[in-house]
Amino acid sequence: MKLRQLLTAPNQLTLLRMLFLPFIVMYLVDDDYRIALGLVVLAGLSDGLDGLLARRLHQQTLLGQYLDPIADKLLLSTLFLVLSAMHKIPWRYTALVFGRDISILAASAVLYAIAGLRDFSPSIFGKANTFSQVSAVFFVLLFEVVHLRGIWIARTAFLWATFAFTIISGVHYLFLAQHRMRLDAHTAHAGRPSSKQVA
């Protein structure tokens, strides 16, 4: 069953996006920003296309729900790390991005272990954070190809947007997790019979 899910067109596109990553890194290390930028744009287009295909072809799978965000995180986190190592993105942004993701991953693991909670849909702040990160990487690379002041301003603006939304979305996620824990505990308590009912 999982193999059939893996072979669907949307999930194949997601896997293709993950395969782009080593080539993007290779071209970045070689200072070939033009090709690296082109591959990043293709990866972004494939991200939109796999979601569209999943809806149109009715091929939305549980595997795809997990695979798609993993591919996004892997791509963005690696690009932030490589670009910081190349002194194109200040380390404070990358440290914050990694810190948020690690905190959310740890909180999710704890919630799953304690209460079996695993269904956390991305919030509007999480989506805004992802958009800011994608845009920041795009304009950082574009500025290396075309040195225009307008591109530098956009690059700086989206890096600051990433800084802000990383904090906001992280705090919001932890708030939602705490709310889900309380709701789950309340539901469990409400469904538990009282001592009089047991008697």
LOVEXLUM-227317 format. One line per 10 residues: number of its first residue (from 1); for each residue z, x, y of N, C-alpha, C. Coordinates in Angstrom, 2 decimals, padded with zeros to 5 digits. Example, Ala and Ser with C-alpha at 12.3 -4.5 7.8 and 13.67 -1.06 7.14 Angstrom:
BEGIN
1> 007.80 013.19 -005.69 007.80 012.30 -004.50 007.80 013.20 -003.30 ~ 007.08 012.85 -002.25 007.14 013.67 -001.06 007.87 012.90 000.03 $
This chain:
BEGIN
1> 000.00 000.84 -001.21 000.00 000.00 000.00 000.00 000.87 001.26 ~ 000.82 001.93 001.25 000.89 002.82 002.41 -000.42 003.58 002.59 ~ -001.07 003.91 001.44 -002.35 004.60 001.52 -003.40 003.71 002.15 ~ -003.38 002.43 001.82 -004.33 001.48 002.43 -004.09 001.37 003.93 ~ -002.82 001.38 004.35 -002.50 001.34 005.78 -003.00 002.60 006.47 ~ -002.88 003.73 005.78 -003.31 005.00 006.36 -004.82 005.05 006.57 ~ -005.56 004.34 005.73 -007.02 004.39 005.77 -007.63 003.38 006.75 ~ -006.81 002.59 007.43 -007.36 001.66 008.42 -007.91 002.44 009.61 ~ -008.91 001.86 010.28 -009.56 002.54 011.41 -008.58 002.93 012.52 ~ -007.66 002.04 012.94 -006.72 002.43 014.01 -005.85 003.62 013.63 $
11> -005.35 003.64 012.39 -004.50 004.75 011.96 -005.28 006.04 011.78 ~ -006.55 005.93 011.40 -007.40 007.11 011.31 -007.62 007.71 012.70 ~ -007.77 006.86 013.71 -007.91 007.35 015.09 -006.62 008.03 015.55 ~ -005.50 007.48 015.17 -004.22 008.09 015.53 -004.09 009.47 014.90 ~ -004.47 009.60 013.64 -004.44 010.90 012.96 -005.40 011.88 013.62 ~ -006.56 011.37 014.05 -007.54 012.22 014.74 -006.95 012.75 016.05 ~ -006.20 011.89 016.74 -005.55 012.32 017.99 -004.56 013.45 017.72 ~ -003.87 013.38 016.60 -002.93 014.44 016.24 -003.66 015.74 015.90 ~ -004.86 015.61 015.34 -005.65 016.79 015.00 -006.21 017.49 016.23 ~ -006.32 016.75 017.35 -006.78 017.36 018.60 -005.80 018.42 019.10 $
21> -004.52 018.23 018.79 -003.46 019.03 019.41 -003.62 020.54 019.24 ~ -003.82 021.07 018.02 -003.95 022.53 017.91 -005.13 023.09 018.69 ~ -006.22 022.32 018.80 -007.39 022.78 019.55 -007.10 022.78 021.06 ~ -006.36 021.77 021.52 -005.98 021.73 022.93 -005.13 022.95 023.27 ~ -004.14 023.23 022.42 -003.27 024.39 022.64 -004.08 025.68 022.62 ~ -005.01 025.78 021.69 -005.84 026.99 021.57 -006.63 027.24 022.85 ~ -007.25 026.18 023.39 -008.04 026.35 024.61 -007.16 026.61 025.83 ~ -005.94 026.06 025.83 -005.01 026.35 026.93 -004.61 027.82 026.91 ~ -004.29 028.34 025.73 -003.91 029.75 025.60 -005.05 030.65 026.03 ~ -006.28 030.21 025.80 -007.47 030.99 026.20 -007.86 030.75 027.65 $
31> -007.03 029.98 028.38 -007.30 029.65 029.79 -008.60 028.88 029.98 ~ -009.02 028.16 028.97 -010.21 027.32 029.08 -009.75 025.89 029.38 ~ -009.37 025.67 030.64 -008.78 024.39 031.03 -009.78 023.24 031.01 ~ -011.04 023.55 031.21 -012.06 022.50 031.24 -012.17 021.80 029.87 ~ -012.27 022.60 028.81 -012.37 022.02 027.47 -011.05 021.37 027.06 ~ -009.94 022.03 027.41 -008.62 021.46 027.09 -008.46 020.10 027.76 ~ -008.89 019.99 029.02 -008.82 018.72 029.74 -009.69 017.67 029.06 ~ -010.89 018.07 028.65 -011.79 017.14 027.97 -011.18 016.60 026.69 ~ -010.52 017.46 025.93 -009.88 017.02 024.69 -008.68 016.11 024.96 ~ -007.95 016.39 026.04 -006.83 015.52 026.42 -007.34 014.13 026.79 $
41> -008.45 014.08 027.53 -009.05 012.79 027.90 -009.51 012.04 026.65 ~ -010.13 012.75 025.71 -010.56 012.12 024.45 -009.37 011.58 023.66 ~ -008.28 012.35 023.66 -007.08 011.91 022.97 -006.53 010.64 023.62 ~ -006.57 010.60 024.96 -006.11 009.41 025.67 -006.97 008.20 025.38 ~ -008.28 008.40 025.33 -009.20 007.29 025.01 -008.98 006.78 023.59 ~ -008.74 007.70 022.66 -008.50 007.29 021.28 -007.20 006.51 021.16 ~ -006.22 006.84 022.02 -004.95 006.12 022.03 -005.16 004.66 022.43 ~ -005.99 004.44 023.46 -006.28 003.07 023.87 -007.14 002.35 022.85 ~ -008.07 003.08 022.23 -009.01 002.47 021.29 -008.33 002.05 019.99 ~ -007.36 002.84 019.52 -006.73 002.46 018.25 -005.92 001.17 018.39 $
51> -005.30 000.99 019.56 -004.58 -000.26 019.80 -005.52 -001.45 019.88 ~ -006.66 -001.25 020.54 -007.65 -002.31 020.67 -008.21 -002.70 019.30 ~ -008.54 -001.68 018.49 -009.08 -001.95 017.15 -008.06 -002.65 016.26 ~ -006.80 -002.25 016.39 -005.76 -002.87 015.57 -005.67 -004.36 015.86 ~ -005.80 -004.74 017.15 -005.73 -006.16 017.49 -007.01 -006.89 017.11 ~ -008.16 -006.30 017.40 -009.43 -006.97 017.12 -009.71 -007.11 015.63 ~ -009.36 -006.09 014.86 -009.63 -006.10 013.42 -008.46 -006.63 012.61 ~ -007.40 -007.05 013.31 -006.18 -007.54 012.65 -005.66 -006.52 011.64 ~ -005.61 -005.27 012.09 -005.14 -004.18 011.23 -003.87 -003.54 011.80 ~ -003.01 -004.36 012.37 -001.73 -003.87 012.86 -000.79 -003.67 011.67 $
61> -000.38 -002.45 011.44 000.44 -002.12 010.28 001.78 -001.53 010.70 ~ 002.73 -001.59 009.79 004.05 -001.00 010.04 003.92 000.51 010.22 ~ 003.04 001.12 009.41 002.80 002.56 009.52 002.27 002.91 010.90 ~ 001.34 002.11 011.40 000.77 002.34 012.72 001.79 002.23 013.83 ~ 002.75 001.31 013.66 003.79 001.13 014.68 004.66 002.38 014.82 ~ 004.82 003.11 013.72 005.60 004.35 013.76 004.71 005.55 014.10 ~ 003.49 005.55 013.56 002.61 006.70 013.70 002.12 006.89 015.13 ~ 001.81 005.79 015.81 001.25 005.87 017.16 002.20 006.53 018.16 ~ 003.47 006.06 018.27 004.38 006.75 019.21 004.70 008.18 018.81 ~ 004.71 008.46 017.49 004.95 009.84 017.04 003.82 010.75 017.54 $
71> 002.57 010.26 017.41 001.42 011.04 017.88 001.49 011.27 019.38 ~ 001.88 010.23 020.13 002.00 010.35 021.59 003.06 011.38 021.97 ~ 004.23 011.27 021.34 005.33 012.18 021.64 004.98 013.62 021.27 ~ 004.34 013.78 020.13 003.96 015.11 019.68 002.98 015.76 020.65 ~ 002.00 014.99 021.10 001.00 015.50 022.03 001.62 015.85 023.38 ~ 002.36 014.90 023.96 002.92 015.11 025.29 003.99 016.21 025.30 ~ 004.88 016.19 024.33 005.95 017.19 024.28 005.39 018.59 024.12 ~ 004.39 018.73 023.25 003.77 020.04 023.05 003.07 020.52 024.31 ~ 002.36 019.61 024.98 001.65 020.00 026.20 002.62 020.40 027.31 ~ 003.70 019.66 027.46 004.71 020.04 028.45 005.29 021.42 028.13 $
81> 005.56 021.65 026.85 006.15 022.92 026.44 005.18 024.08 026.69 ~ 003.93 023.92 026.29 002.92 024.98 026.46 002.64 025.23 027.94 ~ 002.50 024.16 028.71 002.19 024.32 030.15 003.37 024.93 030.91 ~ 004.58 024.66 030.46 005.74 025.31 031.08 005.77 026.79 030.73 ~ 005.45 027.11 029.47 005.41 028.51 029.05 004.34 029.29 029.82 ~ 003.29 028.56 030.25 002.21 029.18 031.01 002.45 029.09 032.52 ~ 003.66 028.60 032.91 004.07 028.50 034.31 003.19 027.53 035.12 ~ 002.73 026.47 034.46 001.95 025.44 035.14 002.79 024.20 035.44 ~ 003.85 024.02 034.66 004.82 022.94 034.89 006.21 023.57 034.94 ~ 007.00 023.30 035.97 008.35 023.87 036.03 009.19 023.45 034.81 $
91> 010.01 024.37 034.34 010.78 024.13 033.13 011.73 022.94 033.24 ~ 012.19 022.62 034.46 013.16 021.53 034.59 012.59 020.20 034.10 ~ 011.28 020.00 034.31 010.66 018.75 033.84 010.61 018.73 032.32 ~ 010.21 019.82 031.73 010.10 019.90 030.27 011.46 019.77 029.61 ~ 012.47 020.42 030.19 013.83 020.33 029.63 014.32 018.89 029.67 ~ 014.01 018.19 030.75 014.45 016.80 030.89 013.73 015.90 029.89 ~ 012.43 016.11 029.73 011.64 015.32 028.78 012.17 015.52 027.35 ~ 012.39 016.77 026.97 012.90 017.06 025.63 014.32 016.53 025.46 ~ 015.14 016.68 026.50 016.51 016.20 026.42 016.58 014.70 026.20 ~ 015.74 013.95 026.91 015.69 012.49 026.74 015.27 012.12 025.34 $
101> 014.18 012.73 024.87 013.66 012.38 023.55 014.64 012.70 022.44 ~ 015.30 013.86 022.55 016.28 014.24 021.53 017.48 013.30 021.56 ~ 017.92 012.92 022.77 019.05 011.99 022.90 018.72 010.63 022.28 ~ 017.51 010.13 022.57 017.10 008.84 022.03 016.96 008.91 020.51 ~ 016.41 010.02 020.02 016.26 010.19 018.58 017.62 010.21 017.89 ~ 018.57 010.92 018.49 019.91 011.00 017.92 020.60 009.63 017.95 ~ 020.46 008.92 019.09 021.07 007.60 019.21 020.45 006.62 018.20 ~ 019.13 006.70 018.02 018.45 005.83 017.06 018.93 006.09 015.64 ~ 019.09 007.38 015.31 019.56 007.74 013.96 020.96 007.20 013.71 ~ 021.84 007.31 014.74 023.20 006.80 014.61 023.20 005.28 014.45 $
111> 022.41 004.59 015.27 022.35 003.13 015.20 021.80 002.66 013.86 ~ 020.82 003.39 013.35 020.25 003.00 012.05 021.27 003.24 010.93 ~ 021.99 004.36 011.04 022.97 004.68 010.00 024.15 003.71 010.02 ~ 024.58 003.32 011.22 025.77 002.47 011.35 025.44 001.00 011.13 ~ 024.38 000.53 011.81 024.10 -000.90 011.81 022.73 -001.28 011.25 ~ 021.95 -000.29 010.84 020.63 -000.60 010.30 019.63 -001.05 011.35 ~ 019.92 -000.77 012.62 019.03 -001.17 013.71 017.89 -000.17 013.84 ~ 016.66 -000.68 013.83 015.52 000.22 013.96 014.38 -000.37 014.77 ~ 014.50 -001.63 015.17 013.42 -002.29 015.90 013.68 -002.19 017.40 ~ 013.18 -001.12 018.03 013.35 -000.92 019.47 011.97 -000.87 020.12 $
121> 011.54 -001.99 020.67 010.24 -002.02 021.33 010.34 -001.24 022.64 ~ 009.25 -000.54 023.03 009.29 000.24 024.28 009.49 -000.68 025.49 ~ 010.39 -000.27 026.38 010.66 -001.07 027.58 009.62 -000.76 028.64 ~ 009.65 -001.51 029.71 008.72 -001.29 030.82 008.94 000.10 031.43 ~ 010.20 000.56 031.42 010.51 001.89 031.96 009.99 002.98 031.03 ~ 010.06 002.73 029.72 009.52 003.68 028.76 008.02 003.82 028.89 ~ 007.35 002.67 029.09 005.90 002.70 029.26 005.52 003.40 030.57 ~ 006.32 003.16 031.62 006.06 003.83 032.90 006.28 005.33 032.76 ~ 007.27 005.72 031.97 007.53 007.13 031.74 006.37 007.80 031.00 ~ 005.86 007.12 029.98 004.72 007.66 029.23 003.50 007.80 030.13 $
131> 003.25 006.77 030.95 002.12 006.83 031.88 002.27 007.99 032.86 ~ 003.48 008.19 033.36 003.74 009.29 034.30 003.51 010.64 033.64 ~ 003.95 010.78 032.39 003.77 012.05 031.68 002.29 012.34 031.43 ~ 001.57 011.32 030.98 000.13 011.48 030.73 -000.58 011.86 032.02 ~ -000.26 011.17 033.11 -000.91 011.42 034.39 -000.55 012.81 034.92 ~ 000.71 013.21 034.73 001.14 014.53 035.18 000.36 015.63 034.46 ~ 000.25 015.52 033.14 -000.50 016.51 032.36 -001.96 016.52 032.79 ~ -002.53 015.33 032.99 -003.94 015.23 033.40 -004.18 015.96 034.72 ~ -003.34 015.69 035.71 -003.56 016.29 037.03 -003.18 017.77 037.07 ~ -002.23 018.18 036.23 -001.93 019.61 036.13 -003.15 020.36 035.61 $
141> -003.79 019.82 034.58 -004.98 020.45 034.01 -006.17 020.34 034.96 ~ -006.31 019.19 035.60 -007.43 019.00 036.53 -007.34 019.96 037.71 ~ -006.11 020.22 038.16 -005.93 021.14 039.28 -006.35 022.56 038.90 ~ -006.20 022.90 037.62 -006.64 024.22 037.16 -008.17 024.32 037.11 ~ -008.83 023.15 037.05 -010.30 023.12 037.01 -010.87 022.97 038.42 ~ -010.25 022.08 039.21 -010.71 021.82 040.58 -009.53 021.98 041.53 ~ -009.51 023.01 042.32 -008.39 023.30 043.22 -008.54 022.53 044.53 ~ -008.16 021.25 044.49 -008.19 020.42 045.69 -006.78 019.97 046.04 ~ -006.52 019.86 047.34 -005.18 019.48 047.79 -004.79 018.08 047.29 ~ -005.75 017.16 047.26 -005.46 015.81 046.80 -005.01 015.79 045.35 $
151> -005.62 016.65 044.53 -005.23 016.74 043.12 -003.84 017.36 043.00 ~ -003.55 018.36 043.83 -002.22 018.98 043.82 -001.15 017.96 044.21 ~ -001.45 017.11 045.20 -000.50 016.08 045.63 -000.25 015.09 044.48 ~ -001.34 014.66 043.81 -001.20 013.73 042.68 -000.38 014.37 041.55 ~ -000.65 015.65 041.31 000.08 016.40 040.28 001.56 016.40 040.59 ~ 001.91 016.73 041.83 003.31 016.79 042.24 003.97 015.42 042.17 ~ 003.24 014.39 042.62 003.78 013.02 042.62 004.09 012.54 041.20 ~ 003.20 012.81 040.26 003.42 012.35 038.89 004.48 013.17 038.17 ~ 004.64 014.42 038.54 005.74 015.20 037.97 007.09 014.65 038.43 ~ 007.17 014.29 039.70 008.41 013.67 040.20 008.61 012.29 039.60 $
161> 007.51 011.54 039.39 007.62 010.23 038.74 008.12 010.39 037.30 ~ 007.63 011.44 036.63 008.10 011.74 035.28 009.60 012.04 035.29 ~ 010.03 012.83 036.27 011.45 013.17 036.41 012.29 011.90 036.56 ~ 011.85 011.00 037.44 012.60 009.78 037.72 012.60 008.83 036.52 ~ 011.41 008.56 035.97 011.31 007.59 034.87 011.91 008.12 033.57 ~ 011.95 009.43 033.40 012.60 010.00 032.22 014.08 009.66 032.24 ~ 014.71 009.81 033.40 016.14 009.49 033.54 016.36 007.98 033.41 ~ 015.57 007.19 034.15 015.74 005.73 034.16 015.53 005.15 032.77 ~ 014.43 005.56 032.11 014.12 005.00 030.79 015.14 005.43 029.75 ~ 015.65 006.67 029.87 016.67 007.13 028.94 017.96 006.34 029.06 $
171> 018.41 006.12 030.29 019.62 005.34 030.53 019.41 003.89 030.08 ~ 018.24 003.34 030.38 017.93 001.96 029.99 017.91 001.81 028.48 ~ 017.34 002.78 027.79 017.30 002.73 026.32 018.71 002.73 025.74 ~ 019.57 003.61 026.27 020.95 003.68 025.77 021.70 002.38 026.07 ~ 021.40 001.77 027.22 022.01 000.48 027.57 021.57 -000.60 026.58 ~ 020.26 -000.62 026.26 019.73 -001.59 025.31 020.33 -001.37 023.92 ~ 020.48 -000.10 023.55 021.06 000.21 022.24 022.50 -000.29 022.15 ~ 023.26 -000.07 023.23 024.63 -000.54 023.27 024.69 -002.06 023.20 ~ 023.76 -002.72 023.90 023.70 -004.18 023.90 023.37 -004.70 022.50 ~ 022.42 -004.04 021.83 022.04 -004.45 020.47 023.21 -004.28 019.51 $
181> 023.99 -003.21 019.70 025.15 -002.98 018.85 026.18 -004.09 019.02 ~ 026.44 -004.47 020.28 027.40 -005.53 020.55 026.92 -006.86 019.99 ~ 025.61 -007.12 020.16 025.03 -008.37 019.67 025.11 -008.43 018.16 ~ 024.81 -007.32 017.52 024.86 -007.26 016.05 026.29 -007.44 015.55 ~ 027.24 -006.81 016.25 028.64 -006.94 015.86 029.12 -008.37 016.05 ~ 028.69 -009.02 017.16 029.07 -010.40 017.43 028.50 -011.34 016.38 ~ 027.23 -011.10 016.00 026.57 -011.94 015.00 027.27 -011.80 013.65 ~ 027.61 -010.56 013.31 028.30 -010.32 012.04 029.67 -010.97 012.02 ~ 030.36 -010.90 013.17 031.69 -011.50 013.27 031.60 -013.02 013.20 ~ 030.59 -013.60 013.85 030.42 -015.04 013.86 030.09 -015.58 012.47 $
191> 029.37 -014.76 011.70 028.98 -015.21 010.36 030.04 -014.98 009.30 ~ 031.13 -014.28 009.70 032.18 -013.98 008.74 033.18 -015.13 008.70 ~ 033.53 -015.66 007.53 034.47 -016.78 007.47 035.88 -016.37 007.88 ~ 036.58 -017.28 008.54 037.96 -017.00 008.97 038.89 -017.05 007.77 ~ 040.17 -016.67 007.98 041.13 -016.68 006.92 041.39 -018.10 006.42 ~ 041.34 -019.09 007.34 041.54 -020.50 006.95 040.38 -020.95 006.08 ~ 039.15 -020.52 006.46 038.00 -020.93 005.68 038.04 -020.31 004.28 ~ 038.50 -019.08 004.19 038.59 -018.43 002.90 039.63 -019.13 002.03 ~ 040.75 -019.51 002.67 041.81 -020.20 001.93 041.33 -021.58 001.48 $
